[in-house]
């Protein structure tokens, strides 16, 4: 196995000429998340921002003259009918100064190759291609973006410009896309580069709970999400999980990167699923020991959870097998430590052979 050399891995926006590292931690030493990793290991994840309501009314006259007004008005209607007012404060604050700029199709600085829109949180501006349904996804970023004390929070992402520290971008994009598809189902195709991240975000939501996770997201509270997961897993494993998703998010649309570090991506998939299964199983066994659910319910819930795992994934035309059945069974047996466990992973996953692709 070839190891990375200093400078061999360039910024993901440039040329990626690399093999793969021996371990995730070795990779972090050379990858751009280096500073973020050690910062997080030594300090607390940043606390959520203090949210002060500055706007209580919507300027519909202004919206009448803005690009994409029909989609924006629909977005407002959906949010007001599905979320409590306390979760819409950031959105109302940002809506007043929001700028919508149709982007030239050749404007590569504003629109990524595989996306039709992007949000500039620093200037509260959405750039998008005309008639793009991706506007809904970006509006969720508007609804969750707040800057304070040099930190920009956007949903589950935290970003500090001064030291280029950021965390949670992968989970944030996955969950943003999950909510976009949930509330604007008819507007988006499933053929999207965020398919894998969206699926992972949906599994985290099963663990945390839909209402709670949505509220944490809309209040830009990554620390609150981590606290929820810490009920069932260690902080260190949670941070590692988030960092792996961040890395996947950074390369997911770069075919050269995906093909050259395919072994590393396979390793990520195994570790990510191990984390999710272990965390969910720990939650269920706590509920079982407290007498809130039966062992039959534990088996049924885990079966349902695992049945959503795809047999394989396709990212940039590269196929990746999902986590192995024997790995899942070992995790369950060691986590649950219960002789009444009768779940057979292979049979559960055979019931639903599926794939996630983009």
C-alpha positions in Angstrom: 0.0 0.0 0.0 1.5 3.3 -1.1 1.4 6.2 1.4 0.8 9.8 0.5 3.7 12.1 0.4 3.6 15.7 1.5 2.0 17.8 -1.2 0.8 14.8 -3.2 -2.8 15.6 -2.2 -3.6 19.0 -3.5 -6.7 21.1 -2.7 -9.7 19.2 -4.0 -10.6 22.1 -6.4 -7.4 21.4 -8.3 -5.7 18.3 -9.7 -5.9 15.2 -7.5 -2.9 13.0 -8.1 -2.9 10.6 -5.2 -3.2 7.0 -4.1 -4.6 6.3 -0.6 -3.3 6.3 2.9 -2.8 3.4 5.3 -5.2 4.8 7.8 -7.8 7.5 8.2 -5.6 9.3 10.7 -2.6 9.3 8.4 -4.8 10.7 5.7 -5.9 13.6 8.0 -2.3 14.6 8.6 -1.9 15.4 4.9 -5.5 16.4 4.0 -6.8 19.9 4.4 -8.9 19.0 7.4 -5.7 18.6 9.4 -6.1 21.8 11.4 -9.8 21.2 11.9 -9.2 17.7 13.2 -6.7 18.6 15.9 -8.7 21.7 16.9 -11.8 19.5 17.4 -9.8 16.9 19.3 -8.5 19.4 21.7 -11.4 21.7 22.2 -15.2 21.6 22.3 -17.2 21.8 19.1 -18.4 25.4 18.8 -21.6 26.2 20.7 -24.6 27.1 18.7 -25.1 30.8 17.8 -27.3 33.1 19.8 -30.3 33.6 17.6 -32.1 37.0 18.0 -35.2 37.7 16.0 -34.8 40.8 14.0 -37.5 40.3 11.5 -41.1 39.2 12.1 -42.8 40.1 8.8 -42.2 39.1 5.2 -41.8 41.9 2.6 -44.0 40.4 -0.1 -43.7 43.6 -2.2 -40.0 43.0 -2.5 -40.5 39.3 -3.3 -42.8 40.2 -6.1 -39.9 41.6 -8.0 -37.3 39.0 -7.2 -36.0 36.2 -9.5 -37.6 32.8 -8.7 -40.4 34.4 -6.7 -42.8 31.5 -7.3 -40.4 29.0 -5.8 -39.6 31.4 -2.9 -43.2 32.0 -2.1 -43.9 28.2 -2.2 -40.9 27.7 0.1 -42.2 30.2 2.6 -45.6 28.6 2.6 -44.2 25.1 3.2 -42.0 26.2 6.0 -44.7 28.1 7.8 -47.0 25.1 7.6 -44.5 22.4 8.7 -42.2 24.1 11.3 -42.8 26.1 14.5 -42.0 29.9 14.5 -39.0 29.4 16.8 -37.3 27.4 14.0 -37.9 30.0 11.3 -36.1 33.0 13.0 -32.9 32.6 11.0 -34.9 32.3 7.8 -37.0 35.5 8.4 -33.9 37.4 9.4 -32.1 36.4 6.2 -35.1 36.8 3.9 -35.1 40.6 4.1 -31.6 41.1 2.6 -31.6 38.0 0.4 -30.3 38.5 -3.1 -31.2 36.2 -6.0 -28.9 36.3 -9.0 -29.4 34.2 -12.1 -26.0 32.8 -13.0 -24.5 32.6 -16.5 -24.3 28.9 -17.5 -20.5 29.4 -18.1 -20.0 31.0 -14.7 -17.8 28.2 -13.2 -16.9 30.4 -10.2 -20.5 30.4 -9.0 -22.0 27.2 -10.2 -20.3 23.8 -9.6 -20.2 21.4 -12.5 -22.9 19.1 -11.1 -25.2 21.7 -9.5 -27.6 24.3 -10.8 -27.4 26.7 -7.8 -25.2 27.7 -4.9 -25.5 29.9 -1.8 -23.0 32.5 -0.8 -23.5 32.8 2.9 -21.1 35.6 3.4 -23.2 37.9 1.1 -26.6 36.2 1.6 -26.9 35.6 -2.1 -28.1 32.7 -4.2 -26.7 32.1 -7.7 -28.8 29.8 -9.8 -29.5 28.8 -13.4 -32.9 29.9 -14.7 -35.8 27.7 -13.6 -33.6 25.5 -11.5 -35.4 23.4 -8.9 -32.2 23.3 -6.9 -33.3 26.7 -5.6 -35.2 24.9 -2.9 -32.0 23.3 -1.6 -30.3 26.6 -1.4 -33.2 28.3 0.3 -32.7 25.7 3.1 -29.2 27.1 3.4 -30.6 30.6 3.7 -33.0 29.3 6.4 -30.1 28.0 8.5 -27.2 30.5 7.9 -26.0 32.9 10.6 -22.7 34.5 11.2 -21.4 35.7 14.6 -17.9 36.3 16.2 -16.1 35.3 13.0 -18.0 32.0 12.7 -20.5 31.1 10.0 -23.0 28.5 10.9 -25.1 26.9 8.2 -27.3 24.1 9.5 -24.9 21.4 10.8 -21.8 23.1 9.3 -19.5 25.4 11.3 -16.9 27.5 9.4 -14.3 29.8 10.7 -12.6 31.9 8.0 -9.6 32.9 10.1 -8.2 29.4 10.5 -10.1 27.7 7.7 -11.8 25.4 10.2 -15.0 23.7 9.3 -16.9 20.7 10.4 -20.2 19.1 9.4 -20.4 20.1 5.7 -21.1 16.5 4.5 -23.9 15.8 7.0 -25.2 19.3 6.4 -25.5 18.9 2.6 -27.0 15.4 3.0 -29.7 16.6 5.5 -30.4 19.7 3.4 -31.1 17.5 0.4 -33.2 15.1 2.6 -35.4 18.0 3.7 -35.6 19.3 0.1 -36.8 16.0 -1.2 -39.2 15.5 1.7 -41.0 18.8 1.3 -40.5 19.4 -2.4 -40.6 15.8 -3.6 -42.0 16.5 -7.0 -39.4 19.2 -7.7 -36.1 17.1 -7.7 -34.8 14.1 -9.4 -33.2 11.3 -7.4 -30.3 11.4 -9.8 -28.3 13.7 -7.6 -24.6 13.7 -6.5 -25.8 13.9 -2.8 -27.6 10.6 -2.9 -25.2 8.8 -0.5 -25.0 11.7 1.9 -28.8 12.1 1.9 -29.2 8.4 2.8 -26.7 8.7 5.6 -28.4 11.8 6.9 -31.7 9.9 6.9 -30.2 7.2 9.1 -28.9 9.7 11.6 -32.4 11.2 11.7 -33.8 7.7 12.6 -31.4 7.7 15.6 -32.1 11.3 16.7 -35.7 11.6 15.8 -37.2 13.7 12.9 -38.7 16.6 14.9 -35.6 17.0 17.0 -33.1 16.8 14.2 -35.1 19.3 12.0 -35.1 21.7 14.9 -31.4 21.4 15.6 -30.7 21.9 11.9 -32.9 25.0 11.6 -31.2 26.5 14.6 -27.7 25.7 13.3 -27.0 23.6 16.4 -24.3 21.1 15.5 -23.2 20.8 19.1 -26.8 19.9 20.1 -26.8 17.1 17.5 -23.5 15.8 18.8 -24.8 15.8 22.4 -27.8 13.7 21.2 -25.5 11.2 19.5 -23.3 11.1 22.6 -26.1 9.4 24.5 -25.2 6.3 22.4 -21.6 6.7 21.2 -18.4 8.4 22.1 -17.6 12.0 21.1 -14.4 10.8 19.3 -16.3 8.4 17.1 -18.9 11.0 16.3 -16.3 13.5 15.2 -14.5 10.9 13.1 -17.9 10.1 11.5 -18.5 13.8 10.6 -15.0 14.2 9.2 -15.4 11.2 6.9 -18.6 12.7 5.6 -16.9 16.0 5.1 -14.2 14.4 3.0 -16.7 12.5 0.9 -18.6 15.7 0.3 -15.5 17.4 -0.9 -14.6 14.8 -3.6 -18.0 13.4 -4.5 -18.2 15.2 -7.9 -14.6 14.7 -8.9 -14.3 11.5 -10.9 -10.5 11.4 -10.8 -10.5 11.6 -7.1 -13.2 9.0 -6.6 -11.4 6.5 -8.9 -7.9 7.1 -7.4 -8.9 6.7 -3.8 -11.6 4.1 -4.2 -10.1 1.8 -1.6 -10.2 4.7 0.9 -13.8 5.4 0.0 -14.7 1.7 0.6 -13.1 1.9 4.0 -15.1 5.1 4.7 -18.3 3.2 3.8 -17.5 0.4 6.2 -16.6 2.8 9.1 -19.6 5.0 8.5 -22.1 2.1 8.6 -20.3 0.6 11.5 -20.8 3.9 13.4 -24.5 4.1 12.5 -25.3 0.5 13.3 -23.5 0.6 16.6 -25.1 3.9 17.6 -28.6 2.8 16.8 -28.1 -0.5 18.4 -26.9 1.2 21.6 -30.0 3.3 21.6 -32.3 0.4 21.2 -30.6 -1.7 23.9 -30.9 1.2 26.3 -34.7 1.3 25.6 -34.8 -2.4 26.0 -33.1 -2.4 29.4 -35.4 0.4 30.6 -38.3 -1.8 29.7 -39.6 0.5 26.9 -39.4 -2.0 24.1 -39.2 -5.8 23.8 -36.4 -7.8 22.2 -38.7 -8.6 19.3 -39.0 -4.8 18.8 -35.2 -4.5 18.9 -34.8 -7.1 16.2 -37.6 -5.6 14.1 -36.2 -2.0 14.3 -32.7 -3.0 13.5 -33.9 -5.1 10.6 -35.8 -2.2 9.2 -32.7 0.1 9.7 -30.3 -2.3 8.0 -32.8 -3.1 5.2 -32.3 0.4 3.9 -28.6 -0.1 3.3 -27.9 -0.4 -0.4 -26.1 -3.5 -1.7 -23.7 -1.2 -3.6 -23.3 2.5 -4.4 -22.3 4.2 -7.6 -20.3 7.5 -7.3 -19.0 9.1 -10.5 -19.6 5.7 -12.4 -17.4 3.9 -9.8 -19.2 1.1 -8.0 -18.7 0.5 -4.3 -20.0 -2.5 -2.3 -21.7 -1.5 0.9 -20.6 -2.8 4.3 -20.2 -6.6 4.6 -22.9 -8.7 6.3 -20.5 -10.4 8.7 -19.2 -7.0 9.8 -22.7 -5.9 10.7 -23.5 -9.1 12.5 -20.3 -8.8 14.6 -21.2 -5.2 15.5 -24.7 -6.2 16.6 -23.6 -9.1 18.6 -20.9 -7.2 20.5 -23.0 -4.1 21.0 -26.2 -5.7 22.1 -24.6 -8.5 24.2 -27.9 -10.3 24.2 -28.4 -14.0 23.7 -32.0 -13.4 22.4 -30.7 -11.7 19.3 -31.9 -13.7 16.3 -31.5 -11.1 13.5 -29.8 -12.6 10.4 -28.3 -9.7 8.5 -28.0 -11.6 5.2 -31.6 -12.5 5.1 -32.7 -8.9 6.0 -30.6 -7.3 3.3 -31.7 -9.9 0.6 -35.2 -8.7 1.0 -34.3 -5.3 -0.4 -31.5 -5.4 -3.0 -31.0 -1.9 -3.9 -28.4 0.7 -5.0 -27.8 4.4 -4.6 -26.3 6.1 -7.6 -25.6 9.5 -9.0 
